[in-house]
Amino acid sequence: MDGGTESRRIILHGEQDFVGMRAAGRLAAETLDMITPHVRAGVTTAELDRIIHDYTISRGAVPAPLNYRGYPKSCCISINHVVCHGIPGDRALQTGDILNIDVTSIVDGWYGDSSRMYAVGAISRRAAMLIDVTYESLQRGLAMLKPGNTLGDVGHAIQSFVEARRFSVVRDFCGHGIGRSFHAAPNVLHFGRPGEGTVLKPGMFLTVEPMVNAGKPDVKILDDDWTAVTRDRSLSAQFEHMVGITADGYENFTLSPSGLHHPPYAIA
């Protein structure tokens, strides 16, 4: 268990802070709901980014990614073998693509961060299975969130499920603390050993956002210094929720108000 420097830097939030995070998380979830019908063949990722930007501003919020450490757009859109931090541009979506859309909205100083997978038309069985396993791995990680458990418990639940299905968990990126800052302590790894790592306490705000590859876990960063892709060009998927640890479990701030948690297909 980690009783070191990182644990001492973690902010424990009060009930009023939960109120702020509910509003920020709900807007992030509503944004991902809103964009769903726009994800179709022929639409460019730049157009999706423009719609998300305009919607966020219309709600009186700020798109956190825009100009964050020089990032040029209002969301991240990662297609097929892009693991994360894909920059929207002129690429038009094609039937068979899978993509992750990651949004963060600042509402009254609170950051709401969430991402989901989307499918463009009919996709391959391999792609659908990857999305399904990634979604279920997140659910298994979330189920470990309660006071007294550790982040190692969370990572182990994700990793063991993914690897039993012969996919791999990305090691180079992780979830994080969040609140009135975009990224804070602790780091939330999506692999680990039970009983190890930071002990969960009421008032922690976290993102859990496993990235799962159909091939090997290795990634590389492209020349734009943002876009991360799989080294073997295998498909990658990700889901992300933002939560607050409560006295007896957790509160999910980014559940879809419309029930659009998972693309509309099921794998037996």
Buried (B, 14 or more C-beta within 10 A) or exposed (E): EBEEEBBEEBBEBEEEBBEBBBBBBBBBBBBBBBBBEBBEEEBBBBBBBBBBBEBBEEBEBBBBBBEEEEBBBBBBBBBBBBBBBBBBBEBEBEEBBBBBBBBBBBBEEBBBBBBBBBBBEEBEEEBBBBBBBBBBBBBBBBBBBBBEBBBBBBBBBBBBBBBEEEBBBBBEBBBBBBBBEBEBBBBBBBBBEBEBBBBBEBBBBBBBBBBBBBBEBBBEEEEEEBBBBBBBEBBBBBBBBBBBBBEEBBBBBBBBEEEBBBBEEEEE
